[in-house]
Amino acid sequence: MKKQQAIRKAIIPVAGFGTRFLPATKAQPKEMLTLVDKPVIQYIVEEAVASGITDIILITGQNKRAIEDHFDRNFELEYRLKQKGKLEALDEMERITNLANFYYVRQKTPLGDGHAVLQAKDLVAPDEPVAVLFGDDIVVSKTPALAQLIRVYEKYQDVVLAVDRVPKSEVASYGIIDIASSSGKTHEVRDFVEKPSPKNAPSNLAWIGKCIITHEIFGILSTMKSGKSGEIRLADAFSILLKKRPLYACELEGQRFDCGSKLGFLKATVAFGLAHQELKRDFAKYLKSIRIK
C-alpha cells in the first residue's frame, strides 16, 4: 500500500478587495482587520499551524504588503522592545515570525477564488494533498477546524469540505451540499449547489471556505473556462470532480464566526473581547452598562 502523504501545506487566498468593509479596506487588507489585538489572518494561520501545517502559501494581490510585513521580522521594532525591556511583546513578535515557512504568490488579475488557488499549483507536489483556508471564517473549537478536516481526509483520501449548518433563510449566500450518506458528522456529497434559493436548497449545510484538496483539483481548475460571473470558481471544480470520484464534507464542531460580514465581524469582536484575559472583566462590565435607545 502506498504510504499516505502528510498534509503540511496550506493555501490562503488573500487577494480580494474586501469591498464590504470599505472605506476601512481602501488602504489596508481586509485580512489585517483586528479582533481585539490580533489580525484575522493570524487566527487563520494559527489554526493551520495548530493542525500540523508547516508551509503557508499566501496568494496575494494589490495592497497586501501589510500581510507580508506582519509575518516578517521588524528589526527596528524588536530593538526598541528589547531596549525598553518589553520582553513579553518581543517574544510574541518572534513567535509570529516563526509560526511557519511563508511563501507569497501574486494573483495578478482577480479572476476568482479557483484562479487564486491555481496560482499555488507549482508549489504543491503531484501526490500531495493541500489545505485551502479562506480568510473569512474563524472557528473556535477544542480541536482546530483544519485538524478535523485532516482526520476525515486520512480516512477517505478524497477532497474534504468544511461545512456548517446555517439558517434556511441564508442558504442563498453559500454553496450548499446535497447529502448522499452520513456517518456522524461526516457526509458523502451527492451534489454541490451554488447559492440555491431556500425553496430549492437540498440541505442547510454550507461550505464555509475551508477544505482539503488533491492535485486533481488543480488539473480541473487549469482546464476550466470562466463562468457567468467571469471568474474561475472553486465551487465549480467541486461539481466537476463529483462526476468522477467521491467528495466528503465534515460538519465542524465548534463556534464559527463569519468575519466576512460587518455583523459577523462585530459578533467576533465581542466574543474575543470577552475571552481576552486582560480585558474580559472590564469589557463585560461595559457591555452590561450599555442601554440601547
Residue, then its C-alpha position, 0 to 999 in steps of 0.5 A: m500500500k502506498k504510504q499516505q502523504a502528510i498534509r503540511k501545506a496550506i493555501i490562503p487566498v488573500a487577494g480580494f478587495g474586501t469591498r464590504f468593509l470599505p472605506a476601512t479596506k481602501a488602504q489596508p487588507k481586509e485580512m489585517l482587520t483586528l479582533v481585539d489585538k490580533p489580525v484575522i489572518q493570524y487566527i487563520v494561520e494559527e489554526a493551520v499551524a495548530s493542525g500540523i501545517t508547516d508551509i503557508i502559501l499566501i496568494t496575494g494581490q494589490n495592497k497586501r504588503a501589510i500581510e507580508d510585513h506582519f509575518d516578517r521580522n521588524f528589526e527596528l521594532e524588536y530593538r526598541l522592545k528589547q531596549k525598553g525591556k518589553l520582553e513579553a511583546l518581543d517574544e510574541m513578535e518572534r513567535i509570529t515570525n516563526l509560526a511557519n515557512f511563508y511563501y507569497v504568490r501574486q494573483k495578478t488579475p482577480l479572476g476568482d477564488g479557483h484562479a487564486v488557488l491555481q496560482a499555488k499549483d507549482l508549489v504543491a507536489p503531484d501526490e500531495p494533498v493541500a489545505v485551502l483556508f479562506g480568510d473569512d471564517i474563524v472557528v473556535s473549537k477544542t480541536p482546530a477546524l483544519a485538524q478535523l478536516i485532516r482526520v476525515y481526509e486520512k480516512y477517505q483520501d478524497v477532497v474534504l469540505a468544511v461545512d456548517r449548518v446555517p439558517k434556511s433563510e441564508v442558504a442563498s449566500y453559500g454553496i450548499i451540499d446535497i447529502a448522499s450518506s452520513s456517518g456522524k458528522t461526516h457526509e458523502v456529497r451527492d451534489f454541490v449547489e451554488k447559492p440555491s434559493p431556500k425553496n430549492a436548497p437540498s440541505n442547510l449545510a454550507w461550505i464555509g471556505k475551508c477544505i482539503i484538496t488533491h492535485e486533481i483539483f488543480g488539473i480541473l481548475s487549469t482546464m476550466k473556462s470562466g463562468k457567468s460571473g467571469e471568474i474561475r470558481l472553486a465551487d465549480a471544480f467541486s461539481i466537476l470532480l463529483k462526476k468522477r470520484p467521491l467528495y466528503a464534507c465534515e460538519l465542524e464542531g465548534q463556534r464559527f464566526d463569519c468575519g466576512s460580514k460587518l455583523g459577523f465581524l462585530k459578533a467576533t469582536v465581542a466574543f474575543g473581547l470577552a475571552h481576552q484575559e486582560l480585558k474580559r472583566d472590564f469589557a463585560k462590565y461595559l457591555k452590561s452598562i450599555r442601554i440601547k435607545 
